[in-house]
Amino acid sequence: MSLDERAAGLDAVDPLAGEPAKFSLPDSTIYLDGNSLGPLPRHVPAVLQNVVEQQWGHDLITSWNRHGWWEAPRRAGDRIGRLLGGAPGQVVAGDSTSQQLFSATVAAARLNPGRRTVVIDPASFPTDLYVVASVAELLGLEVAQVEPSHLQHFLADRGSDVAVAVLCEVDFRTGERLDAPALTDALHQSGALVLWDLCHSAGALVVELDAWGADLAVGCGYKFLNGGPGAPAWIYVAQRHQEQFRGAVAGWNGHARPFAFEAAYEPAPGVSRARVGTPAMLSLLSLDAALDVYDGLDMVDVRARSVSLTGFFLECLAELAPDLEPVTPREPERRGSQVSVRHASAYAVVQALLARGVIGDFREPDIARFGFSPLALTHVQVLRAARELADVVATRAYADPALAARTTVT
């Protein structure tokens, strides 16, 4: 069977074949950068127009009550929580990922007093490394950079001093996925807490935070959740920790009685105490609207589509560009919703593809990265992207010196 027949056949039997129609993308573009910025759901501009013109423009300050602006962080949080295997009342949306990660790391250290070590994977997204270092400096903790494959050995030696491990479920460069349930269990056996960064998981993978027994988790809203550029982040606080949860900053939105304007801080009950300041409402309502595309969908089916799209891309590359070196695991259970390949001129390769209407991105030092928004792509598009990539490499189209000139955002 040819690759064209394979692609058409996979699309024909796909139970979510109608989902790409929900997104607004140029017909000439194949978008493989959903792990940096998710595509625009078609209905969101009309929602935002109403928010701007009616809710803000006409209803003004009354919209905090009339249109439920005040409840939006919890409302969007519960919708995200459903996609993460979290029961209602454990997720709140707002602020940036860096801010949420800082607050959650501080809270984890406070939840586990007397332990002086924070563990982090050295391959984590740099913000995670910077934030953990900042928390350690602030609280007088020690940072231990430990590769997940060495974690068991490290815990056997020093586990009694580990307060929390901050781990990214999916490696942002390679797309490799960690065994989150096993790592969570290992950390808990040593008495440590675990804080999961799910930026590259939420909306694309089957995540079961409650079933894993996760303590805390954070993630962004602008990747696979399609909330728009700079969309608010979110934080998950397991029910069992909420009464003792104390984030890095006590803000009035997290007060038990915010409109009593009391001088002393008293945290709100439940996960609302994780709120800090007034959220960026336009972005938050954009995210809330974008989540509509997941209504009625089971994340098992979404993940199956992700696995099929990424697996087919790897299959196409094996046939069309056998000399390319994928760094993403071929085993479905070990990869997220991306495929990364190594090439000495990876940046120029990505730029050559962009000129042909295939959008990916580059990560240092030599990674061409392709992120698959599970609901927005077809297998036929994946095949076309693979053919363009194979041709760029085979014809050395990337060798044009102009393609090597770096832009600010890579």
C-alpha positions in Angstrom: 0.0 0.0 0.0 1.4 3.4 -1.0 1.8 6.2 1.5 -1.0 8.1 -0.3 -3.3 5.2 0.2 -2.3 4.8 3.8 -3.0 8.5 4.5 -6.4 8.5 2.9 -7.3 5.2 4.6 -6.3 6.5 8.1 -8.3 9.7 7.6 -11.3 7.7 6.3 -11.5 5.6 9.5 -10.6 8.4 11.9 -13.5 8.9 14.4 -12.4 12.5 14.9 -12.0 13.2 11.1 -14.3 16.2 11.3 -12.3 18.0 14.0 -9.9 20.0 11.8 -12.9 21.9 10.4 -13.2 23.6 13.8 -9.9 25.5 13.3 -9.1 28.5 11.2 -5.9 27.8 9.2 -4.8 28.9 5.7 -5.5 26.3 3.1 -1.9 26.5 1.9 -0.4 25.9 5.4 0.4 22.7 7.2 0.8 23.7 10.9 3.2 21.6 12.9 3.9 24.0 15.7 1.0 23.4 18.0 3.4 22.7 20.9 4.4 26.3 20.7 1.1 28.0 19.8 -2.1 26.2 19.2 -4.2 27.1 16.1 -7.2 29.4 16.3 -10.6 27.7 16.8 -13.0 29.2 14.3 -15.6 30.3 16.9 -13.3 32.2 19.2 -13.1 35.5 17.3 -16.9 35.9 17.5 -16.7 35.2 21.3 -14.0 37.8 21.7 -15.9 40.3 19.7 -18.8 39.9 22.1 -16.5 40.2 25.1 -15.0 43.4 23.8 -18.0 45.1 22.3 -20.8 43.9 24.5 -19.3 42.7 27.8 -16.6 45.4 28.1 -17.9 48.1 25.8 -21.6 48.1 26.8 -21.9 46.2 30.1 -18.7 47.6 31.5 -18.0 46.8 35.2 -21.2 45.0 35.6 -19.8 42.1 33.6 -17.9 40.9 36.6 -21.3 39.7 37.9 -23.5 39.7 34.8 -21.2 37.6 32.6 -19.4 35.7 35.3 -16.0 37.3 35.0 -15.1 36.7 38.6 -15.8 33.0 38.4 -13.9 32.6 35.1 -10.6 31.3 36.7 -12.4 28.5 38.4 -14.8 27.8 35.5 -11.9 27.5 33.0 -9.9 25.6 35.6 -12.5 22.9 36.0 -12.7 22.5 32.2 -9.0 22.1 32.1 -9.1 19.7 35.0 -11.4 17.4 33.2 -8.8 17.0 30.4 -6.2 16.2 33.1 -8.1 13.6 35.0 -8.7 16.0 37.9 -12.0 16.1 39.7 -13.7 19.6 39.9 -12.3 22.1 42.4 -8.6 21.4 41.9 -7.6 23.6 39.0 -7.6 27.4 38.7 -6.5 29.4 35.6 -4.6 32.6 35.6 -1.1 34.2 35.6 1.8 32.8 33.6 3.3 29.4 33.7 6.5 30.8 35.3 4.4 32.5 38.0 2.4 29.4 38.7 5.5 27.3 38.8 7.1 29.6 41.2 4.1 29.7 43.5 3.6 25.9 43.3 7.3 25.2 44.1 7.2 27.5 47.1 4.0 25.8 48.2 5.5 22.3 47.9 8.5 23.2 50.0 6.2 24.6 52.6 4.0 21.5 52.5 7.1 19.4 53.2 9.0 21.3 55.9 12.4 20.1 57.1 13.5 18.7 53.8 16.1 20.9 52.1 16.4 19.5 48.5 14.5 20.2 45.3 15.0 17.8 42.5 14.7 18.8 38.8 15.6 17.2 35.5 18.5 19.0 33.9 16.8 18.7 30.5 13.7 20.6 31.8 12.5 23.7 29.9 14.9 26.5 31.0 12.1 28.5 32.9 11.7 25.5 35.2 15.4 25.5 35.9 15.4 29.3 36.5 12.3 29.2 38.7 13.5 26.3 40.9 16.9 28.0 41.4 15.1 31.2 42.4 12.9 29.4 44.9 16.0 27.6 46.3 17.8 30.9 46.8 14.8 32.4 48.4 14.1 29.6 50.9 17.7 28.4 51.4 17.2 25.1 49.7 19.5 22.9 47.6 18.8 22.1 44.0 19.8 18.6 42.7 19.7 18.1 39.0 18.9 14.5 38.4 18.0 12.7 35.2 14.8 10.7 35.6 16.6 7.5 34.7 18.8 8.0 37.7 16.0 9.2 40.1 15.5 5.8 41.8 19.2 5.6 42.7 19.2 9.2 43.9 16.2 8.6 46.1 17.8 5.5 47.6 20.7 7.7 48.7 19.1 11.0 49.5 15.4 10.6 49.3 14.7 11.5 52.9 15.9 15.1 52.3 13.9 15.7 49.0 11.0 18.1 49.6 9.7 18.1 46.0 10.7 17.0 42.5 9.7 19.3 39.6 9.4 17.3 36.4 8.2 17.9 32.8 6.2 15.0 31.6 7.3 15.6 28.0 10.8 16.7 27.0 10.3 20.0 25.1 13.2 19.2 22.7 12.9 15.5 22.0 9.2 14.8 22.7 10.1 11.9 25.0 7.4 11.2 27.6 8.2 10.2 31.1 6.4 7.4 33.1 4.6 9.9 35.3 2.7 7.4 37.5 5.8 5.3 38.2 7.9 8.4 39.0 5.2 9.9 41.2 5.0 6.6 43.2 8.7 6.4 43.6 8.9 10.0 45.0 6.0 9.4 47.3 7.6 6.3 48.7 10.6 8.5 49.7 8.2 11.0 51.3 8.8 13.6 48.6 6.1 15.6 46.7 5.9 15.9 42.9 5.1 18.9 40.8 4.4 18.1 37.2 4.9 20.6 34.4 2.3 19.6 31.8 2.8 22.3 29.2 3.4 19.8 26.5 0.7 17.3 27.8 -2.5 19.2 28.5 -4.9 18.8 25.6 -2.9 16.1 23.7 -2.1 13.3 26.1 -4.2 11.2 28.5 -3.3 12.7 31.9 -4.7 11.2 35.2 -3.6 13.5 37.9 -6.0 12.2 40.5 -5.2 8.6 39.7 -1.5 9.2 39.7 -1.8 10.7 43.1 -0.1 13.9 41.9 0.4 16.7 44.4 0.7 19.7 42.2 0.8 20.5 38.5 1.1 23.5 36.3 0.8 24.2 32.6 0.1 26.9 29.9 -3.0 27.6 28.0 -1.5 28.5 24.6 -0.1 25.2 23.3 -2.4 22.2 22.8 -5.3 24.0 24.7 -5.3 26.6 21.8 -6.0 29.5 24.1 -4.1 32.1 22.0 -0.7 33.8 22.4 0.1 34.4 26.0 -3.0 32.6 27.2 -3.2 32.2 31.0 -1.6 29.3 32.7 -3.2 27.0 35.3 -2.4 25.3 38.5 -3.6 22.0 40.0 -3.6 21.6 43.7 -4.7 18.1 44.9 -7.7 18.3 47.2 -5.7 16.8 50.1 -3.2 19.7 50.0 -5.6 22.6 49.6 -6.1 23.4 53.3 -2.4 23.8 53.8 -1.5 25.3 50.4 0.3 28.6 50.7 1.7 29.9 47.4 4.5 32.4 47.0 2.2 35.4 46.9 -0.9 36.2 48.9 -3.1 38.4 46.6 -6.6 39.8 47.1 -8.2 37.5 44.5 -7.2 34.6 46.7 -8.7 36.1 49.9 -11.6 34.4 51.6 -13.6 37.7 51.4 -11.9 39.7 48.7 -14.5 42.5 48.7 -14.4 43.0 52.4 -11.0 44.6 51.8 -9.6 43.4 55.1 -6.1 44.4 56.1 -5.1 40.8 57.1 -4.9 38.0 54.6 -7.1 35.0 55.1 -6.9 32.4 52.3 -10.1 31.4 50.4 -11.3 27.9 50.9 -10.3 25.3 48.3 -8.2 25.9 45.2 -9.4 29.6 45.0 -6.6 30.4 47.4 -4.2 29.7 44.5 -5.6 32.9 42.8 -3.4 36.0 43.2 -4.3 39.1 41.3 -6.9 40.2 38.8 -6.6 38.0 35.7 -6.0 39.2 32.1 -9.7 38.8 31.3 -9.6 39.0 27.5 -7.0 36.2 27.4 -8.8 34.2 30.0 -12.1 34.3 28.2 -10.3 33.5 24.9 -8.9 30.4 26.6 -12.3 29.5 28.1 -13.9 29.7 24.6 -11.1 27.7 23.0 -11.8 24.8 25.4 -15.1 24.4 23.7 -13.4 22.2 21.0 -12.9 19.5 23.7 -16.6 19.4 24.7 -17.9 15.9 24.3 -14.5 14.4 23.4 -12.8 11.7 25.4 -9.0 12.3 25.8 -8.4 8.6 25.1 -9.7 9.3 21.5 -7.7 12.6 21.3 -4.5 10.8 22.3 -5.2 8.0 19.9 -5.3 10.6 17.1 -2.1 12.1 18.3 -0.4 8.7 18.3 -1.7 8.0 14.8 -0.5 11.3 13.4 2.9 11.3 14.9 3.4 7.6 14.2 2.4 8.1 10.6 4.9 11.0 10.3 7.7 8.8 11.6 6.6 6.0 9.2 6.7 8.5 6.3 10.2 9.8 7.2 11.5 6.3 7.5 10.5 5.7 3.9 11.1 9.1 2.4 14.1 10.4 4.4 15.8 7.4 5.9 19.0 9.4 6.6 17.2 11.8 8.9 17.7 11.0 12.6 14.5 11.2 14.7 15.2 11.8 18.4 11.6 11.2 19.4 11.0 7.7 20.6 9.1 5.5 18.2 7.2 3.7 20.9 3.8 5.5 21.3 3.8 5.3 25.1 7.2 7.1 25.2 6.4 10.1 23.1 4.3 13.2 23.4 2.5 14.9 20.5 5.6 15.9 18.6 8.3 14.5 16.4 11.8 16.0 16.5 14.7 15.2 14.1 18.3 16.1 14.3 20.1 17.8 11.5 23.3 19.9 11.4 21.4 22.7 9.6 18.2 22.3 11.5 17.4 26.0 11.7 17.8 26.5 8.0 15.7 23.3 7.3 12.9 24.8 9.3 13.1 28.0 7.4 13.1 26.2 4.1 10.0 24.4 5.1 8.3 27.6 6.2 8.8 29.0 2.7 6.9 25.9 1.4 4.0 26.4 3.8 5.0 23.8 6.5 5.5 25.4 9.9 7.6 23.8 12.5 10.3 25.3 14.8 13.9 25.0 15.8 15.5 24.2 19.2 19.2 24.4 20.0 21.5 23.0 19.1 20.3 20.9 16.1 16.7 20.0 16.5 13.9 20.6 14.0 10.7 20.2 16.0 7.2 19.4 14.7 4.3 19.6 17.1 1.0 17.9 16.2 -2.2 19.6 17.4 -4.3 16.4 17.5 -7.6 17.9 16.5 -6.3 20.2 13.8 -4.4 17.9 11.4 -5.1 15.2 8.8 -2.9 12.3 7.8 -2.9 13.6 4.2 -1.4 16.8 5.5 1.2 14.9 7.5 2.3 13.0 4.4 2.7 16.3 2.5 4.8 17.7 5.3 7.0 14.6 5.4 7.5 14.9 1.6 8.5 18.5 1.8 10.9 17.8 4.6 12.4 14.9 2.7 12.8 17.1 -0.4 14.4 20.0 1.5 17.0 17.6 2.9 17.6 15.6 -0.4 17.9 18.7 -2.6 19.8 20.7 0.1 17.3 23.5 -0.2 18.3 24.6 3.2 21.8 25.5 2.0 20.7 29.0 0.8 22.7 31.3 3.1 19.7 33.6 3.6 17.9 30.7 5.5 20.6 30.6 8.1 20.0 34.2 9.3 18.5 33.9 12.8 15.3 35.6 13.7 14.5 36.5 17.3 12.0 33.8 17.8 13.2 30.4 16.5 
